[in-house]
Each structure stands twice: as structure tokens, then as C-alpha cells.
Amino acid sequence: MSLRLRLTLWYSGILALTMLLFGIVLYFFLNYFLYDQIRQDVKREAGNSSLRIQKSIALSQKGLVVDLELESRDFYSTNTFLQLYNVTLKSFNRSANLQYYDVTLPLAKNTIDKLKQEDGFFEKTKVLGQDFLIYNQAIRSDDQNQLIGILQAAVPIGSYEKTSVTLRYTLMIWALLTIIVAASLGWFLARKALKPIERVIDAANQIGSSDDLEKRIHYDGPLDEIGRLTETINGMLSRIQITYLELDEAYRAQRRFVSDASHELRTPLTTIRGNVDLLEKMWKQTSGSTELATPDQMQMSLEAMHDIAGEAQRMSRLVNDLLALARADAGVLMEKKPVEIMPLVQEVVRRAQLLEHTADWQVGDLDALELAVVQGNRDYLQQLLFIFIENAFKYTPVGTVKFEASRTDSFIGIRITDTGIGMDKEDIPHIFDRFYRADLSRGLTSGTGLGLSIAKWIIDEHGGSIEVTTRKDEGSTFMIWLPANFPLSV
């Protein structure tokens, strides 16, 4: 269903509902107004007639009864019909116009019971095929305790009923014609109003077919909904262009990543293959001789196996790092729970002493971590700290590596400071990129360049941040901030 058709249907539906409500209110208002005037006239006539009813007391065999009769009046010229029913004598006394037409107004069986409870009520009925409105009024004795008669005042309402039916059909036909005309005009106006959108669609299709994200939709109309839509689409195209450029850059970075990963894997594989070939040749020569292997051959074999084991460990670390980054790229959420940071840091500090290092390892004040609880993953937090400590040891052949802590109202800070080789300021924006190494051209240290990328992912997953301060040949400082709670602090 097109937008134009939906707009037309919505507009027509709302108009139909409005016309329906308007017609119902108008019909019932006029109907009530007309009948209310008739009711008042009939009730007034009945009241005036009840005041002129002559009462007389007649002696019967059963005692005293009240005889009722209408006062003699000329009812030929009026449209109101009167009928008086004597409850005791069960007799009728009719007005002259009723006698002329020889008509008796119907008296329902429950009329007497209803009038014992109330003074009067209206009812609609048919008399000789014509619609009448009858007002039944109670006539009571002087002490108002006994119902002695029923005065019925009736008027024909056939003309009013016809007027009501005519009004009802007129409103229905008028509403139907109005809806048809409004729907036709709405269809035409919707087409005219949506014409600029069709031009926007055509322009967007041209941009999509040409793959030229620098093109924009030209619109010189007012800043209405269409104008804002055009601006929104142009803004979206700008963002898409920026995203496309970022994706292109990410694709190039991915290709570099694959190339670097292939290079990092090729080097240990080449070493392993070379050592395996060496062992194979050496032991083939030995197998053809009855002599045992010489000490030199044993030494070479041990060195080759040591190299194979070392390269295998290097490949294992590389694969583990790549797996961690792949999980990060896949959006895998790490399992988190409250972790007391002080015992974790103390364990890391203790185990850090066992790492291979030539720098002096110094542990500063850790009291700031007392009672601090971090919502995170214990294993990943340990890995995070070991990454920075191992990097500090690696890039500080001579000097000191210091570990200390601080805190704010809602964060804990862990500072790792070294006096190693440092970095140029141009390297800082790239140190968390994968396979990036600030000393790659110098080849001063070994490594894959994935550690800081993993560390940055762990920090981001814990909602933290990191600050880097460095100077070439003077050392670096990494300040890690992690959100924490202090539930037991006073």
C-alpha cells in the first residue's frame, strides 16, 4: 500500500468518524429538542385539564365512589386528545375529538401500578396505524392517598417521526457525499504533496547506482518536512561517506594485520622447519654409522630442540593473543563479578618478581586499593597488569620499573613507570594498534605487538581508561583507571 493511499485512507477515515459523531450529536439534539417541546405541551395540557376535572360522589351499593368526568370543552380545533379513566368504575371519559373519531386510547396493564409509584410518565404507541405520544397522569383523591383516575393526554407525532427519518437519511447521504469528495481531493493533494519525495527517491537512486557518495540531493524548496527530509538524507550520505572511508581504512588495516600475522607465523615456522631439517640430516648420517652421536651432535640436537620449543611457545602465545582479539572483535562479553582488587594486585606483584627482567623492580604504596571492589573478570585483570609489567621489563634493560596505586571517589588507579627506552610522541596514537611496535625499525626487542591491543580491549570492557606519558630514552608511564566501589570504607 502506497503512502499516498494510506494518507487518503487515514484522512477519509478521520473525516468519516468526525461526520459520524457530528451527525449523531446533531440528530439526537434535534430529536430531543423537538420531542421535549411536545412533551412540555402535552404535560401542560394534561395539567390544565386535571385542574378542571369535575368530581362528584355517587352512592352505590358498595358504598361511596368518586365519579369523574372531563369539563365540557371544544376539542375539535385542538391537536390534543384527552381521555379520563376512572379506576374505581373502570370507565372512560373521552374528549370531543376522540369521540368524533370514535377512538379509545390504549391503557397498558402496568399503567396503574406505575402511577401508584409516580405522578406521570410518557409512552409512545400506535393508534389506528398512527404514532402517538401519550402522557399518563395520575388523578388522586383529596388526601392524595388513593389513585382514583388516570388522565391520558395524547398528540399525534407521525409528522415528527417522518421529519426525524428524513433528517437521519439526509445526514447519512450528506456525510457519504462529503467523504467521497474529500477522499478524491485528498488523493489529488497527497499526490501533489508527495511529488518532491519522488524526486528525492529518484536522486537517491541515481546516487546509489553511480556509487558516488560525494553527490548530494539538490532541493531549493521551503524548509518543511520535505526540506528536512532532504537535509537528513544529505547528512546521512555524509555519514555514510565517512563510514565508507573508515571501513576502507579498516579493510586496509585488516590486510596489514593478515600480512603481519603471516609474517609473525612464518618466522617461527621457518626456524622450526630449518631445525627439523638439520636434525633429520644429522641423524640420518648417524644412523648409517655404528658410532654413537658425538658430543657436538648432541649439543646441536639440544640447541635445535630448544629453538623448536621456544618458537612453538612463541606461536602459542601469538595464537592465544589472536584468539583474544578475535573474541573482542566478535563482541564476546566477558563474564564479570565483584573482584577485590587488593589481593589480585598483591598476587600479580608477587608473581612479577619471577618474570625475566634486568631492571630493578620496585613496588610503591598500594594502600589506596584497600577495600576496593571492581566489577570485572579476575583472569583478564591479571592479564592486563602482566602485559604492562612485561612490557616495562622488556623495554627497560637498565633502570627501574615501579608499580604503585592511587584512588579517587569512584576510581582506582594503577601506575606502571619505567626508565627504559621510551617512545617518540608520534608513536603514542598507534601503540594500541595491532602489530604496531614503536621499536620495529630498530629491532631492539622481541614481540608481536598484540599485547597493548589486548590490554586496551580489557580496559574498555571494564569501563576504564588509560593515560600514557613517555619521552624517548627517558622512559614511559602508564596510568590505568578502573571504576570501583568501596562498600566497606568508613
MOLINTA-V775156 format. One record per residue. PHI is phi as a letter, one per 30 degrees, with the letter a starting at -180 (NA if undefined). Layout:
<<PHI> <PHI>>
//
This chain:
<<NA> <d> <d> <d> <d> <d> <d> <d> <d> <d> <d> <d> <d> <d> <d> <d> <d> <d> <d> <d> <d> <d> <d> <d> <d> <d> <d> <d> <d> <d> <d> <d> <d> <d> <d> <d> <d> <d> <d> <d> <d> <d> <d> <d> <d> <d> <d> <d> <d> <d> <d> <c> <d> <d> <c> <b> <c> <c> <c> <b> <d> <c> <k> <d> <b> <c> <c> <c> <a> <d> <d> <d> <b> <d> <c> <d> <c> <c> <c> <c> <c> <c> <b> <c> <c> <d> <d> <d> <d> <h> <b> <c> <b> <c> <d> <d> <d> <d> <d> <d> <d> <h> <b> <c> <d> <d> <b> <d> <d> <c> <d> <d> <d> <d> <d> <d> <c> <b> <d> <a> <a> <c> <a> <c> <a> <c> <b> <h> <i> <c> <d> <b> <c> <c> <c> <c> <c> <d> <c> <c> <d> <d> <d> <i> <c> <b> <d> <c> <a> <b> <c> <c> <c> <b> <b> <d> <b> <d> <d> <d> <d> <d> <d> <d> <d> <d> <d> <d> <d> <d> <d> <d> <d> <d> <d> <d> <d> <d> <d> <d> <d> <d> <d> <d> <d> <d> <d> <d> <d> <d> <d> <d> <d> <c> <e> <d> <d> <d> <d> <d> <d> <d> <d> <d> <d> <d> <d> <d> <d> <c> <h> <c> <d> <d> <d> <b> <d> <d> <b> <c> <d> <d> <d> <c> <d> <d> <d> <d> <d> <d> <d> <d> <d> <d> <d> <d> <d> <d> <d> <d> <d> <d> <d> <d> <d> <d> <d> <d> <d> <d> <d> <d> <d> <d> <d> <d> <d> <d> <d> <d> <d> <d> <d> <d> <d> <d> <d> <d> <d> <d> <d> <d> <d> <d> <d> <d> <d> <d> <d> <d> <d> <d> <d> <d> <d> <d> <d> <d> <c> <d> <d> <d> <d> <d> <e> <d> <d> <d> <d> <d> <d> <d> <d> <d> <d> <d> <d> <d> <d> <d> <d> <d> <d> <d> <d> <d> <d> <d> <d> <d> <d> <d> <d> <d> <d> <d> <d> <d> <d> <d> <i> <d> <d> <d> <d> <b> <a> <d> <b> <d> <d> <d> <d> <d> <d> <d> <d> <d> <d> <d> <d> <d> <d> <d> <d> <d> <a> <c> <d> <d> <c> <b> <c> <d> <d> <c> <d> <d> <d> <d> <i> <d> <b> <c> <d> <a> <c> <d> <d> <d> <d> <d> <e> <e> <d> <d> <d> <d> <d> <d> <d> <d> <d> <d> <c> <b> <d> <b> <k> <b> <b> <c> <b> <a> <b> <a> <a> <b> <d> <b> <b> <c> <b> <c> <c> <c> <c> <b> <c> <d> <d> <i> <b> <d> <d> <d> <d> <e> <d> <c> <d> <c> <d> <d> <i> <d> <b> <d> <c> <d> <d> <c> <i> <d> <b> <c> <k> <c> <i> <c> <e> <d> <d> <d> <d> <d> <d> <d> <d> <d> <d> <c> <i> <c> <a> <b> <c> <b> <b> <a> <b> <e> <i> <b> <k> <b> <b> <c> <c> <c> <c> <b> <d> <b> <c> <b> <d> <c> <d> <c>>
//
